[in-house]
Amino acid sequence: MSNLRLCRNKHGVLGRPRSKGNILFQLTGSIACYKACNVISKLVQEGCDVKTVCSVNALKFIGKSTLEGLTHNAVYVDTFEDRSALEHIELTKWMDLAIICPATANIINKMAAGIGDDYISTIFLAFDFKKPYLVAPAMNQNMWAHPATKRSVDILEGWGVKMIGPGTGYQACGDKGAGRLSEPDAIYKEIKKNL
Ligand SMILES: Cc1cc2nc3c(=O)[nH]c(=O)nc-3n(C[C@H](O)[C@H](O)[C@H](O)COP(=O)(O)O)c2cc1C
């Protein structure tokens, strides 16, 4: 699916509006995926070109059709899909900013270990650190407090990755504590600040 939004320039010629930023928006397997849709919708309304990448487990929480409908772009899931075999490299060149929202404990620990066994972790290995890379964690408080996660967050921050939150409060499992996804508005503002 291509980006279908068209508008007329001052000469009346129909074309794509100039993007206010190319955002690679990546989602992983958390119940907080539904909150990410608000952020994506706001970015698109603001004039950003948003391309989404989902982990296989993210698709258990959100449908491709929702993301395609919101962004007017196809959703990337499988590195070996029938498109350009080197699209993960092209995406790192295309993007002005990358974000994982929500980011699971799994993806945070995988990235810090230098593993590239799915689309999101492979893109991260090919990432150009001159551009901003944001991570908005969402997980149970014990996962967030786990020594593996703590160490991984330190490693990622040392490489220049910016953490957004997480917040503290009610969690889907019924616990209260740190690990909750930051509010969509705060995430949106952080993206705009870093563009
Ligand atoms: C209902 C449900 C909710 C989950 N929510 C979270 C979550 O918020 N954060 C998290 O780190 N893992 C969560 N998990 C576990 C992850 O989905 C699991 O670790 C998965 O392997 C992550 O894969 P991914 O990082 O490739 O998306 C949840 C699992 C289930 C079944």
The ligand as a Gaussian input file, in Angstrom:
#p B3LYP/6-31G(d) Opt

LIG

0 1
 C       -1.402000     -10.530000      27.508000
 C        0.071000     -10.309000      27.470000
 C        0.551000      -9.049000      27.718000
 C        1.941000      -8.802000      27.691000
 N        2.380000      -7.538000      27.951000
 C        3.698000      -7.330000      27.977000
 C        4.192000      -6.028000      28.262000
 O        3.443000      -5.062000      28.468000
 N        5.531000      -5.842000      28.292000
 C        6.425000      -6.874000      28.065000
 O        7.627000      -6.647000      28.143000
 N        5.970000      -8.106000      27.756000
 C        4.651000      -8.363000      27.701000
 N        4.211000      -9.615000      27.397000
 C        5.190000     -10.662000      27.066000
 C        5.733000     -10.465000      25.646000
 O        4.658000     -10.419000      24.705000
 C        6.721000     -11.606000      25.317000
 O        7.900000     -11.451000      26.091000
 C        7.066000     -11.649000      23.839000
 O        7.987000     -12.685000      23.608000
 C        7.645000     -10.320000      23.344000
 O        8.000000     -10.435000      21.986000
 P        8.466000      -9.164000      21.140000
 O        9.369000      -8.381000      22.011000
 O        9.195000      -9.764000      19.975000
 O        7.250000      -8.444000      20.702000
 C        2.839000      -9.868000      27.395000
 C        2.333000     -11.132000      27.120000
 C        0.966000     -11.350000      27.155000
 C        0.461000     -12.725000      26.837000

